[in-house]
Amino acid sequence: MGQIKKKGSSWYYVAEVGKDPLTGRRKRKKESFKTKKEAEKALALIEAEVYKGVYLEPSNTYFKDYLYDWFKIKKNSVGIQTAEVYSGYIKNRIIPPLGHIMLSRLTPMLLQGYVNDLKENGLASGTIKKIYTIIKGALDHAVNMGLLVSNPITKVQLPKDDKKEMTVWNINEVKTFLKMARNDRLYIAFHLAITTGMRRGEILGLRWKDVELDKCMLSVRQTLSKDGKQFLNGAKTDSSIRSIKLSEETITVLRKHKAIIAKEKLQSGPEYNNYDLVVCTLKGTPMNPANLKRTFTRLIKGAKLPRIRFHDLRHTHATMLLSQGIHAKVVSERLGHSNIKITLDTYSHVLPNMQEEAANQIDALLKESN
């Protein structure tokens, strides 16, 4: 039976929490509080855990040390780029404010305050959700390993999703941009983004050996990192490793671009670095993503079009296909989404128009039958 005692201006409890398996002696736990009520509440919780047989000795491991150990395991079960994203969030967003806290001292209230701070510091709800997912995964593992009784972050309330309009070009704007970019050396990158929905890293990592011109097909097997310094085998996720059917126009553009690359290779001679890249510098080396971005911005300005991100060309591709009635499953496969739900959630803005078109087609069919 536990006891509540007073020492000076504070109150503390003493509770029996079992026996030492080596010595057979009773083990006691002591913790102090400002008020008697707080001490009584804490004692009741401890005694309930002991009674249920779920009490665990508080871990003396710092959260940062545990997190690094967990990540060593986790990174082997996710894609390369996902692992990079996890690593960045752990080092820059999780460790600085939480790393110095003992694993056993992480509470719902503490973690709720942490999430609130992220929102107040201007982080998007989507980013906060990603950080939450990382911490939840790590603490779920701690529960499975017997280091925690329960996961404290499951009681944390996340901020509402940011209502952000997706910026895409309409078909006329797409045509205007392609006309403006047609004579630019990097035209192929923009053309591929619009006609295939590939990510920037996938386009910059694309090799000629991954393109089957005769079969009108390309395969996404390699990506260029965001800093442009290394190639990553595979793609963002397992589902991102995919084959994409190409249009005849895209094949024509690729053949023309391949001839340009062959000419540049001949002119550079032994100085040319043959990485077999579709999109590369004049010397054959990987294209810095920042340089592609600068060219993209310049062309948009020249065409006097609404400014969008390079990644929005991917959204534009998906929106165009869905608007034309292409099945969401096909669009999902082209984009490399892990499931169709991601596609439907991301491009839900297109669906109302599709509903209207479906209703109109029903009317048209019924009129024809009469």
C-alpha positions in Angstrom: 0.0 0.0 0.0 1.4 3.4 -1.0 1.8 6.4 1.3 1.5 10.1 0.9 4.0 12.2 2.9 4.9 15.9 3.2 8.4 17.2 3.1 8.8 21.0 3.4 6.4 22.7 1.1 6.0 19.7 -1.2 4.2 16.3 -1.1 5.4 13.0 -2.3 4.2 9.4 -2.6 6.0 6.2 -1.9 4.7 3.2 -3.7 5.7 -0.5 -3.9 6.1 -1.5 -7.5 7.2 -5.1 -7.2 10.3 -7.1 -6.3 13.8 -7.1 -7.7 14.1 -10.4 -9.6 17.8 -10.8 -8.5 17.6 -9.9 -4.8 13.9 -10.6 -4.0 13.7 -7.2 -2.2 10.7 -5.0 -2.6 11.2 -2.1 -5.0 9.8 1.3 -4.2 9.1 4.3 -6.3 9.1 7.9 -4.9 8.0 11.1 -6.7 7.3 14.6 -5.3 4.7 17.2 -6.3 3.6 20.7 -5.3 0.2 19.6 -3.9 -1.2 16.7 -2.0 -3.9 16.2 -4.6 -1.3 15.8 -7.4 0.6 13.2 -5.3 -2.5 11.2 -4.6 -3.5 11.2 -8.2 0.0 10.0 -9.3 0.0 7.3 -6.6 -3.4 6.0 -7.7 -2.1 5.7 -11.3 1.0 3.8 -10.2 -1.0 1.4 -8.0 -3.4 0.8 -10.8 -0.6 -0.1 -13.2 1.0 -2.4 -10.6 -2.3 -4.1 -10.0 -2.9 -4.7 -13.7 0.6 -5.9 -14.2 1.5 -3.3 -16.8 3.8 -1.1 -14.7 7.2 -0.5 -16.3 10.3 0.9 -14.8 10.8 4.4 -16.2 13.4 4.3 -19.1 16.6 6.3 -18.5 17.0 6.6 -22.2 17.0 10.1 -23.8 14.4 10.4 -26.5 17.1 11.5 -29.0 19.1 8.3 -28.4 16.1 6.1 -28.7 15.0 8.0 -31.9 18.3 7.4 -33.6 18.3 3.7 -32.7 14.7 3.4 -34.0 15.5 5.2 -37.2 18.3 2.7 -38.0 15.6 0.0 -38.1 12.9 2.1 -39.8 15.0 3.4 -42.7 15.3 -0.1 -44.1 11.5 -0.4 -44.5 10.8 2.8 -46.3 11.9 4.3 -49.7 15.3 6.1 -50.0 13.7 9.6 -50.3 11.2 8.9 -47.5 14.2 8.0 -45.3 15.9 11.3 -46.2 12.7 13.2 -45.3 12.5 11.3 -41.9 16.1 12.0 -41.2 15.7 15.7 -41.9 12.6 16.0 -39.6 14.3 14.1 -36.8 17.5 16.2 -36.9 15.9 19.6 -37.5 12.4 19.5 -36.0 12.2 16.7 -33.4 15.5 16.4 -31.7 16.1 20.1 -30.9 12.9 20.6 -28.8 12.4 17.0 -27.5 15.7 15.1 -27.7 16.9 16.1 -24.2 13.7 14.6 -22.6 13.7 11.1 -21.1 11.6 8.7 -23.2 9.6 7.9 -20.1 8.9 11.6 -19.5 7.1 12.2 -22.7 3.5 13.0 -21.9 0.4 13.8 -23.9 0.4 17.4 -22.5 4.1 17.9 -23.3 3.6 16.6 -26.9 0.5 18.6 -27.4 2.4 21.7 -26.5 5.1 20.7 -28.9 2.6 20.3 -31.8 1.0 23.7 -30.9 4.4 25.3 -31.1 5.0 23.9 -34.5 1.7 25.4 -35.7 2.5 28.8 -34.1 5.9 28.8 -35.8 4.2 28.7 -39.2 4.5 25.0 -40.2 1.9 23.8 -42.5 -0.6 21.2 -41.2 0.6 18.7 -43.7 4.2 19.0 -42.4 3.0 18.7 -38.8 1.2 15.6 -39.7 4.3 14.1 -41.2 6.3 14.9 -38.0 3.5 13.4 -35.9 3.6 10.2 -38.0 7.3 9.8 -37.3 7.0 10.3 -33.6 4.0 8.0 -33.4 5.8 5.3 -35.3 8.8 5.6 -33.0 6.7 5.5 -29.8 4.6 2.6 -31.1 7.8 0.7 -31.4 8.8 1.7 -27.8 5.5 0.2 -26.6 6.1 -3.0 -28.5 9.6 -3.3 -27.0 8.2 -2.9 -23.5 9.8 0.6 -23.0 6.5 2.4 -22.6 3.1 1.2 -21.3 1.2 3.3 -23.9 1.9 5.8 -26.7 1.4 9.4 -25.3 1.1 11.1 -28.7 -2.1 9.2 -29.7 -3.9 11.6 -27.4 -2.5 14.7 -29.1 -4.9 16.7 -31.3 -3.5 17.8 -34.6 -4.4 21.2 -36.2 -7.0 21.3 -38.9 -5.8 20.8 -42.5 -4.8 24.0 -44.2 -7.3 24.9 -46.9 -5.0 25.5 -49.8 -6.1 25.8 -53.4 -4.0 23.7 -55.8 -2.5 25.9 -58.6 -2.6 24.3 -62.0 -2.7 25.5 -65.6 -5.6 25.0 -67.9 -5.0 23.5 -71.4 -4.5 26.9 -73.1 -1.9 27.9 -70.5 -0.1 24.6 -71.0 0.0 25.2 -74.8 1.2 28.7 -74.3 4.0 27.5 -72.0 5.1 24.7 -74.3 5.2 27.1 -77.2 7.4 29.5 -75.2 9.7 26.7 -74.0 10.0 24.7 -77.3 13.4 26.1 -78.3 14.9 25.9 -74.8 17.5 23.2 -74.3 15.6 22.0 -71.2 12.3 21.8 -73.0 12.3 18.0 -72.7 12.1 18.3 -68.9 9.0 20.4 -69.0 7.4 18.3 -71.7 7.9 15.1 -69.7 6.5 16.8 -66.5 3.4 17.8 -68.3 2.8 14.6 -70.4 3.9 12.0 -67.8 3.4 13.6 -64.4 6.9 12.6 -63.3 8.5 14.2 -60.3 11.4 16.6 -60.8 13.9 14.1 -59.3 12.5 11.3 -61.5 13.0 13.4 -64.6 16.5 14.5 -63.7 17.5 10.9 -62.9 16.0 9.4 -66.1 18.5 7.6 -68.2 18.3 6.7 -71.9 18.5 3.0 -71.0 15.2 3.5 -69.1 13.5 4.8 -72.2 12.1 2.3 -74.9 11.4 4.6 -77.8 10.2 1.7 -80.0 7.7 0.6 -77.4 6.7 4.2 -76.4 7.5 3.4 -72.8 9.8 4.7 -70.0 10.6 3.2 -66.6 11.2 5.2 -63.4 14.2 3.4 -61.7 16.4 6.2 -60.5 16.0 9.7 -59.1 18.3 12.6 -58.5 18.4 13.9 -54.9 16.9 17.3 -54.1 20.4 18.9 -53.8 21.5 17.4 -57.1 24.5 15.7 -55.6 23.6 12.0 -55.7 21.5 9.5 -57.6 19.1 7.4 -55.6 18.3 3.9 -56.8 14.6 3.3 -56.9 12.1 6.1 -56.4 10.2 7.9 -53.7 8.3 4.7 -52.7 8.1 1.2 -54.0 5.0 2.1 -56.0 6.9 5.0 -57.6 9.0 2.5 -59.4 6.8 2.2 -62.5 6.5 2.2 -66.2 4.7 5.0 -68.1 3.2 4.8 -71.5 4.4 7.7 -73.8 2.5 9.6 -76.5 3.7 9.7 -80.1 4.4 13.4 -79.6 6.6 12.7 -76.6 8.5 10.0 -78.5 9.2 12.6 -81.3 10.4 15.1 -78.7 12.6 12.5 -77.1 14.2 11.5 -80.4 14.9 15.1 -81.3 16.4 15.7 -77.8 18.6 12.6 -78.1 20.1 13.9 -81.3 20.9 17.1 -79.6 22.6 15.2 -76.7 24.6 13.2 -79.2 25.8 16.3 -80.9 26.9 17.9 -77.6 28.7 14.7 -76.7 30.6 14.8 -79.9 31.6 18.4 -79.5 32.8 17.9 -75.9 34.9 14.9 -76.8 36.8 13.3 -73.9 35.6 16.0 -71.5 32.0 14.7 -71.8 30.8 12.8 -68.7 28.5 10.1 -69.9 25.9 9.4 -67.2 23.4 8.3 -69.9 21.1 11.1 -68.6 18.1 12.4 -70.7 18.3 15.7 -68.9 21.9 16.9 -68.2 24.3 19.7 -68.6 26.3 20.4 -71.8 29.1 18.3 -70.3 26.7 15.4 -69.5 26.7 15.9 -65.7 23.5 15.9 -63.6 21.4 19.0 -63.9 21.2 21.0 -60.7 17.5 21.3 -59.7 18.0 24.9 -58.9 19.1 25.6 -62.5 16.0 23.9 -63.8 13.9 26.0 -61.5 15.5 29.2 -62.7 14.9 28.3 -66.3 11.3 27.4 -65.5 10.7 30.7 -63.8 12.2 32.6 -66.7 10.0 30.9 -69.2 6.9 31.5 -67.2 7.7 35.2 -67.0 8.3 35.3 -70.7 5.0 33.6 -71.4 3.2 35.9 -69.0 1.5 33.0 -67.3 0.4 32.5 -63.7 3.4 31.5 -61.6 3.4 27.9 -60.5 6.0 25.5 -59.0 7.7 22.8 -61.2 5.8 20.2 -59.1 2.5 21.8 -60.2 3.2 20.5 -63.7 2.6 17.1 -62.2 -0.7 18.3 -60.7 -1.6 19.8 -64.1 -1.0 16.5 -65.8 -3.3 14.7 -63.4 -6.0 17.3 -63.6 -6.0 17.3 -67.4 -6.4 13.5 -67.4 -9.1 13.4 -64.8 -11.0 16.2 -66.6 -11.0 14.2 -69.8 -12.6 11.3 -68.0 -9.5 9.1 -67.6 -10.1 6.6 -64.8 -8.5 7.6 -61.5 -6.8 4.2 -61.2 -4.9 4.9 -64.5 -3.9 8.4 -63.3 -2.8 6.9 -59.9 -0.6 4.4 -61.7 1.0 7.0 -63.9 1.8 9.2 -60.9 3.1 6.3 -58.9 0.8 6.8 -55.9 0.7 3.9 -53.5 -3.1 3.7 -53.6 -6.0 5.3 -55.5 -7.2 7.1 -52.3 -4.2 9.4 -52.5 -5.1 10.3 -56.0 -8.8 10.9 -55.2 -8.0 13.0 -52.1 -5.3 15.1 -53.9 -7.4 15.9 -56.9 -10.9 16.0 -55.4 -11.3 19.5 -56.9 -11.7 17.9 -60.3 -14.4 15.5 -59.3 -17.4 17.9 -59.1 -16.9 18.8 -62.7 -16.7 15.1 -63.6 -20.0 14.5 -61.7 -21.7 17.2 -63.8 -20.3 15.8 -67.0 -21.5 12.3 -66.0 -25.0 13.7 -65.4 -25.0 15.4 -68.8 -23.9 12.2 -70.5 -26.8 10.3 -68.8 -29.2 12.9 -70.2 -27.7 12.6 -73.7 -28.0 8.8 -73.6 -31.6 8.8 -72.6 -32.5 11.3 -75.3 -30.8 9.1 -77.9 -32.9 6.1 -76.7 -36.1 8.1 -77.2 
